Amino acid sequence: MRFSASSTLALAAAASAQTFTDCDPTKKSCPADVGLPSSNFKSDFKTGESASDSWSAAAYTEINYGNSGAEFSIANKNQAPTIETNFNSK
């Protein structure tokens, strides 16, 4: 298997994007994460930017809203547009 410089960079970026926690349960008792506040959740991105109130865009992610909903653009090979929920925000 061969890796190019760009695929090695992508693997390094993926490894650095690992999740983490502020509390180490092996050292102390940790509070539960809140998570999704209800059993149902809906975001209609066709309604425009207000649909993103429960979402955060990753660095360098540009979101445009059109008739089809949220539109993410990839302008070069190093971009990875990403959004995540704010349910576990502190």
TIROBA-955556 format. One line per 2 residues: number of its first residue (from 1); their letters; for each residue z, y, x of C-alpha. Coordinates in steps of 0.001 Angstrom, whole numbers, plus 524288, in hexadecimal, padded with zeros to 5 digits. Each point is the difference from the previous one (the first is absolute). Layout:
N
NUM) a) Z,Y,X | ...
//
This chain:
90
1) mr) 80000,80000,80000 | 7FC46,80D4D,80579
3) fs) 80615,80D0B,7FC8D | 7F9C5,80D23,80220
5) as) 807D0,80C1D,8037F | 7FF31,804A2,7F1DF
7) st) 804E0,7F312,7FA6B | 80B35,7FFF3,809D1
9) la) 80363,80DD2,7FBB2 | 7FF92,7FBC0,7F1BF
11) la) 8092E,7F4A0,802E4 | 80952,8091A,80733
13) aa) 7FFB9,80991,7F491 | 802D1,7F508,7F658
15) as) 80B6E,7FB52,8082E | 805C9,80DAC,800BE
17) aq) 7FED9,80162,7F135 | 80A41,7F597,7FD82
19) tf) 80A3E,80306,7F5C5 | 80DEE,802CB,803F0
21) td) 80D60,80238,7FA0F | 80ABA,809DC,802A6
23) cd) 80A54,7F58F,7FE02 | 8016A,7F397,80816
25) pt) 80597,7F58E,7F6D9 | 803E6,7F7B3,80BC0
27) kk) 809B8,80A99,803F0 | 80512,80513,7F2F5
29) sc) 7FE97,7FF22,7F142 | 7F41D,807CB,7FB94
31) pa) 7FD8A,8066C,7F2C4 | 7F504,7FA7B,7F7B0
33) dv) 7F30C,80730,7FFFA | 7FCF5,80621,7F2DA
35) gl) 7F1D9,7FB80,7FEF4 | 7F7D7,801C5,7F3C3
37) ps) 80874,8066A,7F580 | 7F9BB,7F894,7F4A7
39) sn) 7F8A8,7F379,7FD58 | 7F395,80777,7FC7A
41) fk) 7F929,80A5A,807F0 | 7F2E4,80690,7FE39
43) sd) 7F8B1,80A5E,807AB | 7F347,804D3,7FA28
45) fk) 7F93A,80662,80B80 | 7F542,804B4,7F6DA
47) tg) 8097A,80A80,7FB56 | 7FF96,806A1,80D3E
49) es) 809DC,80373,80A59 | 80BC8,7FF11,7F6D8
51) as) 7FDFC,7F12D,7FFD4 | 8044C,7FFF2,80E43
53) ds) 80DC4,804F0,7FD08 | 805A4,7F287,802DA
55) ws) 7F7A6,7FDDC,80C1D | 7FFA6,80524,80DF5
57) aa) 7F3DB,80051,8085B | 800BB,7FB43,80E04
59) ay) 7FCB1,8095A,80AFD | 7F1A9,803F9,8002F
61) te) 7FD8F,7FA76,7F26B | 7F80D,8090A,7F773
63) in) 7FF87,7FD3B,7F16D | 7F611,80627,7F6F3
65) yg) 80064,7FE09,7F155 | 7F3F0,7FDE9,7F7C5
67) ns) 7FBA9,7F9D4,7F34E | 801E0,7F278,805DF
69) ga) 80DC5,802CF,804F4 | 80542,80193,80DC9
71) ef) 7F5B1,8005C,80AA1 | 80355,7FCBD,80E0D
73) si) 7F698,80349,80B09 | 7FE4E,7F971,80D0C
75) an) 7F908,80960,8092C | 8018B,7F7F2,80C78
77) kn) 803C6,7F25D,8044D | 80E0C,803CC,8034F
79) qa) 803BF,8046F,7F250 | 8074E,7F798,7F638
81) pt) 802E5,807D0,7F3A1 | 80CD0,7FB28,7FA6E
83) ie) 8098D,8039E,7F539 | 80D6D,7FA62,7FD4A
85) tn) 80996,8013E,7F4DF | 80BC1,808E6,800D5
87) fn) 808F1,7F63C,7F948 | 807F6,7FD36,80C2A
89) sk) 8004E,80E0D,804E5 | 80CD5,80482,80539
//
